[in-house]
């Protein structure tokens, strides 16, 4: 089925820039020093947690695992749910509008090696929790607040 591997592209071909509900999943990966891994995203150059759209046929956990591998090179497992974060008024640089629902997990690296594809990911870096730069969207800032509240 054409829409199963690129749901957003498929739905956007039908509705253009109109506001749609989108589901995303991703997570926070910590190293042995309790630093959190952030991804500097291609295009915007802004920092955020690894993650992306849930594709048709995926659970949020499956999407978080897949996105972590694609965007960081790491094999991960889901440890626990951090929270569900929404932004009903997202607008992307290309004019797309969305009501975004982001499901965030704490993830544990169990293999792989850090890798930047220089497309979606232009830099990967572990940050001490109190030195995290401004993140690319409100939902990621809210995830960071959850992490700080837990520490």
C-alpha positions as CSV (number, residue, x, y, z in Angstrom):
1,X,0.0,0.0,0.0
2,X,1.4,3.4,-1.1
3,X,0.7,5.2,2.2
4,X,2.2,2.7,4.7
5,X,5.9,3.9,4.5
6,X,5.2,7.6,4.1
7,X,1.9,8.4,5.7
8,X,2.5,12.2,6.0
9,X,3.5,12.5,2.4
10,X,0.5,10.5,1.3
11,X,-2.0,12.4,3.4
12,X,-0.4,15.8,2.5
13,X,-0.9,14.9,-1.2
14,X,-4.7,14.7,-0.4
15,X,-5.1,17.8,1.9
16,X,-2.2,20.1,1.1
17,X,-1.3,22.4,4.0
18,X,-4.6,22.0,5.9
19,X,-4.4,21.3,9.7
20,X,-4.3,17.5,10.4
21,X,-3.8,15.4,13.5
22,X,-0.4,13.8,13.5
23,X,1.1,11.2,15.8
24,X,4.8,11.2,16.7
25,X,6.9,9.0,18.9
26,X,10.5,9.4,20.1
27,X,12.6,9.3,23.1
28,X,15.4,10.3,25.4
29,X,18.6,8.3,25.4
30,X,21.0,8.7,28.3
31,X,24.7,7.8,28.5
32,X,26.6,6.5,31.5
33,X,27.1,10.1,32.8
34,X,23.3,10.7,32.8
35,X,23.7,13.0,29.8
36,X,20.8,13.1,27.3
37,X,21.4,12.6,23.5
38,X,20.1,15.3,21.3
39,X,19.9,15.5,17.5
40,X,20.6,18.7,15.5
41,X,18.1,18.4,12.7
42,X,18.9,18.9,9.1
43,X,16.9,21.8,7.5
44,X,16.3,23.8,10.7
45,X,19.6,23.2,12.4
46,X,17.8,23.1,15.7
47,X,18.2,20.6,18.5
48,X,15.6,18.0,19.5
49,X,15.1,14.4,20.7
50,X,15.3,11.6,18.2
51,X,11.8,10.8,16.9
52,X,9.3,11.1,14.2
53,X,5.9,10.2,12.7
54,X,4.2,7.0,13.6
55,X,3.6,5.1,10.3
56,X,0.6,3.0,9.5
57,X,0.9,-0.4,11.2
58,X,3.3,0.8,13.9
59,X,2.8,1.1,17.6
60,X,4.3,4.3,19.2
61,X,7.0,2.0,20.8
62,X,7.9,0.6,17.4
63,X,8.1,4.1,15.9
64,X,10.3,5.3,18.7
65,X,12.7,2.4,18.2
66,X,12.7,2.8,14.4
67,X,13.3,6.5,14.5
68,X,16.1,6.2,17.0
69,X,17.9,3.8,14.7
70,X,17.3,5.9,11.6
71,X,18.3,9.2,13.3
72,X,21.1,8.1,15.6
73,X,22.4,4.7,14.4
74,X,21.6,3.2,17.9
75,X,19.6,0.1,18.6
76,X,17.3,0.9,21.6
77,X,14.7,-0.6,23.8
78,X,11.8,1.2,25.5
79,X,12.2,1.6,29.3
80,X,9.2,3.6,30.2
81,X,6.7,6.2,29.0
82,X,7.7,9.8,29.9
83,X,4.5,11.4,28.8
84,X,2.2,12.5,26.0
85,X,2.6,16.0,24.7
86,X,0.4,17.9,22.4
87,X,0.6,21.1,20.3
88,X,-2.7,21.9,18.5
89,X,-1.1,24.8,16.6
90,X,2.0,23.5,14.9
91,X,3.0,25.2,11.7
92,X,6.0,24.0,9.7
93,X,8.3,26.2,7.6
94,X,6.7,24.8,4.4
95,X,3.2,26.0,5.5
96,X,1.9,22.6,6.7
97,X,-0.3,22.9,9.8
98,X,-0.9,20.1,12.4
99,X,-2.3,19.2,15.7
100,X,0.6,17.2,16.9
101,X,0.5,14.5,19.5
102,X,4.0,13.3,20.7
103,X,4.5,10.2,22.8
104,X,7.9,10.3,24.5
105,X,9.7,7.4,26.1
106,X,12.9,6.9,28.0
107,X,15.0,4.7,25.7
108,X,18.1,2.6,26.5
109,X,20.8,2.0,23.9
110,X,21.5,-1.7,23.5
111,X,23.7,-1.6,20.4
112,X,24.7,0.2,17.3
113,X,27.0,3.2,16.9
114,X,26.2,6.9,16.7
115,X,25.8,7.9,13.1
116,X,24.7,11.1,11.3
117,X,23.2,10.8,7.9
118,X,23.7,14.5,7.2
119,X,20.2,14.8,6.0
120,X,17.7,14.3,8.9
121,X,20.6,14.4,11.4
122,X,23.6,16.7,11.0
123,X,25.0,16.4,14.6
124,X,24.5,14.1,17.6
125,X,25.7,15.2,21.0
126,X,25.1,14.2,24.7
127,X,24.3,17.1,26.9
128,X,24.3,17.4,30.7
129,X,20.7,18.0,31.6
130,X,21.3,21.5,32.9
131,X,23.2,22.5,29.7
132,X,20.6,21.5,27.1
133,X,20.2,24.1,24.4
134,X,16.9,25.6,23.3
135,X,14.9,22.8,21.6
136,X,13.1,23.1,18.3
137,X,9.5,22.9,19.5
138,X,7.3,23.4,22.5
139,X,6.7,19.7,22.9
140,X,10.4,18.9,23.2
141,X,10.8,21.7,25.8
142,X,8.0,20.0,27.8
143,X,9.7,16.6,27.5
144,X,12.9,18.3,28.9
145,X,10.9,19.7,31.8
146,X,9.6,16.2,32.6
147,X,13.2,14.9,32.6
148,X,14.4,17.7,34.9
149,X,11.5,17.1,37.3
150,X,12.4,13.4,37.5
151,X,16.1,14.0,38.3
